[in-house]
Amino acid sequence: MRGIPKNWPSTCATNGFGGVGYLVVLSIVLLTACERVAVESQAPEATPPAADNSEIRLVDRLDREVRFTKIPTRIVSLSPSTTELLFALGLGSSVVGRTEHCNYPPEALEIAKVGSGTLEGISREAIVNLQPDLVLCKWDSHQPLIETFEKLGIPIVAFGPENIQDMFNEARLIGSITGHQAQAEQLVHRMSDRLDRLKAVVSSINAQDRKRVFYQVWDAPLMTAGPTSFIGELLTSAGFNNVFSDLTNRYTRVSSEVLVERDPQIIFAPTTHSTEVKLESFATRPGWENVTAVREGKIYIINGDQVSRCGPRLLDAMEQMIRLGYPDLAAGLDP
């Protein structure tokens, strides 16, 4: 039986399977020597700190205060979703280090790798050699890195959105500390508008007609997404009833017997777990031949890089789910 890799999914907490994630409010203020000024007042383009010793201060997901006396221009990203967000904000040229799983956009593949993305697989030496002035790590799995880089005087910020609004907040946060506030607001505005449009399309579905869905996060052991996860949020926003909406954890194990009992009409799964997901594997599981989704052939594989990362392409996965689950609504999704 395969184990769960520590870097899965890209933005899920390792303690999320059995515990409650940190509730951290992201806040940003721009400080000057004499007074505090709203961070939105900073110029939208990257500029050096003002002559009066102003600095940018933020509180990250681990409730740590991090201060910047200059605009970061050499960034190491330790999460694929964060790397995608940086590029979406026009900061690709500032990214000097990434993990081997940071594979989008294609330009990211040209950036130096600092390891696999797991705590054990990340090379501290490789990061230091890149001389970064900002390291963006995952709040739930990279905590031991923080002490290392704090001692070296390298700013490190703990990120990791757990829902779409978190992603918007972190886009604004990155925009604020890099002088890209305007780009961040534009990205959030575009994504918010698209999310509203997608929700409007499925709003016509009557409650009794919403399809029962099971999202397979992992196959061995069998795991799914609860309603408080960003995948759970995606399913609800796309007009589905999650058959495991009663779960309290974001991601957790479920029994095959209970899944069969709840009889989903649709099954979604990402393209890969540790290996490629095969459609035929679902029908061979004991009892699953009686599941409506299996019997009617409504098992759909979603792009794993899109659906497993709470990043800028998450709404692409949502649209794909709507098209597959409600083909009659597809025309309303076209521009």
N, C-alpha and C positions, 0 to 999 in steps of 0.2 A: 504494500500500500504506500503510495507516494505521500511524502510529507508536504507541508505548505511552505514555500520559500519565504524567507524573511522580508523580501522586497515586494511581497504581494499584498493587496493590490497597491498600486503606486502611491495612493494617498490614504490608505486605511491604517488605523492604529493597530499595532500588534496586540495591545491590551483591549481592543475593541471587541474581541470575541467573547470576553467574559467580564469586562469591567466598563466603567463609565468614563468616557473621555474627558479631558480637561475642558472646562468652560472658561475660555479666555477671551476677553474683549480686546480687539486690536484698536489701538488709539495712536494718533500721531499728532505731535505739536511741533511747531517751529519756534525755537527759543532764540532770543537775542539777549545781549548782555543787560538790556534795560527792561525788556518787556516780552510777553508772549504774543506771537502773531499767528493767525490761522494758517495752516499749512497750505491751503489753497492759494494764498497770496504769493507763494513762490513762483518764479517764472516757469513756464511750461518746458523750457529747454534746460538741459543740464548746464549749470553755472557753478563756479567756485563759491565757497561760503563768503558772506559779506565781511567787510573789513572790521566790523564791530564784534568779531568772534561769535557770530551766530552759529548755531548748530542744529541738526535735526535729531530729534529724539523719538524713539518709538518703543512700544511695549509689544513683545511677540507672543506667540501662543503658549509659551511657558511662563508668561508673566515676567519676563526679563526685560529690563530697560537697556536698550542699545542706542549708543550715540554716534553720530557722524559729524565730523568737522569739515568734511568735503564730500562732494558728489562721488559715489563709487563708480569706477569705470572699468574695473577688472573683477568680474563676478564668476564665482564657481557655483553651479547648481547641482544639488545632489538628489533631485527628484525630476522624473520626466515631465510631470504636470507643470512644475515650476519652470523648466526649460522652455516648454511650449508657451507659457505665459510671458516669459521674457521676450521671446521672439515676436509674439503677438503685440507687444508693447513697443516694438521697434528697437529692442535692446540686444539683438542678436550679436552685433559687433562688440558688445561689452562682455559677452560670455566667453571666458577663457578656459573653463573646465566643466566637464559633465560626466555623468555615469555612462556605462555602456548601454543602458536601457533608454537613454535620452536619444531617441532616434527620429524625432520630428521637430521642426521641418527637416528636409534633407540636408540643409546647410549645417544642422547641428552635428552631423556625422563627421564634419571636418574639424571639430573642436577637440582638444586634447582630453583623453579619458583619465579619470582619477580612480577608477575601480568599478565594481559591479553594482554599487548602490546599497548593498547591505552594509551594516556596520563593520563586519569583519572584512568585507571586500573593498572597503574604501582605503586608499593610501593617503595617509596624512602627509607623508613626505612629498608625494606628487602634488598635493594641493599647495603646500608651502612653496614649492619650487615655481609655481605659477604666479606667485606674489599677488594674491588677490587682495582687494580692499573690501570685499564682501563675500561671505559664504552663506548660501541659502540651504538650510538642512531641513529634514523632516522632524517635526516636534515629537513624534511618537516612537521613533526608532534610532535617532542619531544623537540623543542627549549626551553620551560620553564624549562626543567630539567637541562639545561646547567648551568644556574645561581646557582642552588642549589648545584651541585657537584663542580663547580668552587670554591665556598665559602668554601667547605670542603676540597679543595685541591686534589680532585679525578679527574684525567685526563678523559675528556669525548670528544669523537670525533664524529662529525656528518657525517653519511654515507648515502648512498642510490643511487645506480646506476640507470641511466635512459636509458641506452643502453648497449650493450655487451662490447663495448670498455671501458665504465665507470667501468663495473665489473672487467675487466682485470686490470685497473688502481688501483682499490681499493684492489684487491688481492695483487698487488705489494706493495701497501702502508702498508697493514697489515703485509706482509712479512718483510718489512723494519723495522717496529717498534717492531717486535717480534723476529728478528734474523732468520726469515724463508724466506730469499730472494730466495734461491735455490728452495725451495718447490713452491714458488709463480711463479717463472719462468717456472718450470716444468708444473704446472697446466695451466698457460696461453698458453704454447706451445701446450699441448695436446688439449685444447679446440679450439685454433686457427686452428690447423690441422684438427680437426673434422669439424669445421665450414666450412673450405675450401672444404672438401670432400662432405659435404651435398650440398653446393652451386654448386659444379661441377656436381652433379647428376641432379639437376633441370635446369642447364644451357642449356640442350638440348631441353627444352620446347620452342617452338616458341612463340613470343610475343602474337600472336592472339589466341594461345591455352592455355594461362595462365588462370586459372579458377577464376571467380569472387567469392570473399569470404566475409562473414560477421562474425566478431568476437563479440560475445555477452559478454561484460564485466559484465553487470548486467541486470536484467530483469524488475524490477519495482522500479524506472523508467528505461526505455530501454537505455542502455549505450554501447558505443563501444570504440575501441582503434584507435587513429589517427596515422598517419605515423611517428610522432616524439616520440612515446612511444616505449618501448622495445618490446611490443607485436606486434605493427605495423611493427617494424623492422623484427621481426621473420616471419611474414606473407610474407613480400616481399622477404626475404632471402629464404623462402621455396617455392618460385615460384608462389605465388598467387597475384592477383590484389585485393587489399582492396577496397570494394565498397564505403568506406568512406575515401579514400586517400586525399580528399580535405580539411579535417579538420585541423585546426591550433592548437587546444588543444590536449594534449596527451590523455586524457580521457574525454568524453563529452556525454551529452544526445543527442539522435537522435529520430526522429519521426518514428513511425511504418509505416506511409504512405510513407515516403521517402524510407525507407528500401524496401518496397514492390515494389516501382517504380524502384529501382536499381537492383532488382531481382538477388540476389546472387545464384550461383550454388552450393555453399557449405556454411554451417553454422558451426562454431566452438563455443563451450562454455566450461567453466571450470566445473569440477564435482560438485561444490557447489557455491551458492551465500550465502544466510544465511541458506538455506536448500538445499537438494540435487536437482540438475537440472534434470527434467524429460523430455525425448524426446517428449512425447505426448503433452506437454504443447505448443509446437511451432505451431502445426497444429490447435489448438483451437483459436488462435489469429485472430481477424477479418482481412480478406484479405490475410492472410499468406498462405492460401491453394493454392494461385496462384503463390507463390514463387517457383522457380525451385528447390531449395534445399529441400523444404518441400514436393513438389509433387514427387520428385524422391527419397526421403528418405535419402538424403545426409546431415544429421545433425549428428555431431560427438562431443562426450564429451571427453575433454582432461583432463588429470590429473591436477587438480587445483593447487596442491602444486608445480608442475613443471612449469606450464605456467604462474602462477601469481607471481612468484618470479624471480627476475633477479639474479639468482644464478647459481651454477655449474650444475644443472640439466636442465637448460633452453634448451640446445641442445637436450635433450631427448624428450622434447615437440615438438621441430622443426622436429625431425625425425618422430615422430608419425604423425604429420600433413602431411608430405610428403607421408608417407605410405598410409594414409587414402585418401588423395586428388588425388594422382597419383599412384595407385596400380601397374601400369605397370613399374614403376621405382623402385619398392621395391627391386628387385634383386640387383640393383646397390648400395643399402644401406648396404647389408650384408658384413661382413668383408671378 
